[in-house]
Amino acid sequence: MAEAVEDQETMYKLIISQLRYDALDLIASSLAKCVGLEDLALAPSSRLLEVLKLGLQEEKAGKEPEQRKLPGLTPTIQPEATGLETNIKTGLDLEYEKEGYGTSPPVAQYETHYVTAHKGPVTSAAFTPDGRLCATGSVDTSIKIIDISRMLAKAAQSQAERQAERDADDGGGMKNHPVVRTMYDHDLAVNVIAFHPTTSVLVSGGEDRKVNLFDYTKSTVKKAYKCIGEVESVRDISIHPSGDFLLVATDHPTVRLYDLTTLQCYVSANPEDQHTASLTSVRYCPAANLYVTASKDGSWKLWDGVSNRCVQTYRNAHDGAEIHSVRFTKNSKFVLTSGRDSTAKLWELSTGRAINTYGGAVIHNNNHAPAIFNYTEDYVMFPDEKNMAIGCWDSRTAEKLSSLSSGHNNAIRHLVHSTCAPAFLSCSEDYRARFWYCRDS
């Protein structure tokens, strides 16, 4: 079974590379996203055409095609370039499960490799799709862009090597510092940040009712180049996979869709589509044909990503408790929600029912930390304030596994996992963000 999965992955790599060779980049990118290979920089190649010609020649000759082991395509960007080892998986699928699932590391095996500090509680974090950079946002209104390979390099240094580097660096030890940018253009706390999927842009939203767009390639520019004024404090954002549109969830019940080129705002024409209380979370699915919203009214909604209309409302999803977060699985068959009732639930869209409940953690009423998947969707992660830990569950069986001591001395406000490697960020009220990584994956 494992060999069949490997062969299927190789086949998709060949198809994507052939499409790029034929200058069909848009189709290639769409296919890569659908099959979970968007993080591999596959070079244009005509290898698929060559293999097809060989197969057709043997078929015409009346022979069975020779069994060959097709070589995997080497990505132009090696995993070593990011400092992270990657492991491509198709994610959670309870309808068709492969043998050998659950091979990625559980949360208890992660270790802190770097800690960055803000001047206030750290409220948000994000990874770039390629896993090279991450960012943190804080109540102190600042946003830090952090180089992941530098964090890992710092963690691997001995004390003597660190001192030697500081002594040799005339810039006061900043030459190879993991924090490569710090940006300021919010007047109040930063509540959410997200990296644009196709350009070097970071989008943020805050208590000041602003959505800011930053170009983080310009080292001397600390201000946003574009700003959207909102009606209420911004709680969550989600960028369309094409990068052309932005969903915004605020303390208002109405979800808003923006065209990022014109900044034109769109809302559903039917008022009954909307929630009845403040929004807390919003997410596009990977194909962007659907998106989900969550609210303090205790419901979450499924929306048509094309018509911008609500197609299903799940009321009292957490026994009437406020819902903090909603997340799609990579195949868009399931939705993971978390609520003030200290549980996370896995919902099957085809049946509309909750098929798993992940309980046993404790969060306080003022904490809106989300439940998240790890990068292979083998595990669900959720803060446990009672034990100052990060809880871990088997996503398929809902079995509670060993927790990870967070190292924070105050509540965790946010969790985010890399989509391509065993790495995640935890953000806390203790003014710290911790970068966690598992080298033995």
Secondary structure, 3 states (H helix, E strand, C coil): CHHHHHHHHHHHHHHHHHHHHCCCHHHHHHHHHHCCCCCCCCCCCCHHHHHHHHHHHHHHCCCCCCCCCCCCCCCCCCHHHHCCCCCCCCCCCCCCCCCCCCCCCCHHHCEEEEEEECCCCEEEEEECCCCCEEEEEECCCEEEEEEHHHHHHHHHCCHHHHHHHHHHCCCCCCCCCCEEEEEECCCCCEEEEEECCCCCEEEEEECCCEEEEEECCCCCCCCCCEEEECCCCEEEEEECCCCCEEEEEECCCCCEEEECCCCCEECCCCHHHCCCCCEEEEEECCCCCEEEEEECCCCEEEEECCCCCEEEEECCCCCCCCEEEEEECCCCCEEEEEECCCCEEEEECCCCEEEEEECCCCCCCCCCCCCEECCCCCEEEEEECCCCEEEEEECCCCCEEEEEECCCCCCEEEEEECCCCCEEEEEECCCEEEEEECCCC
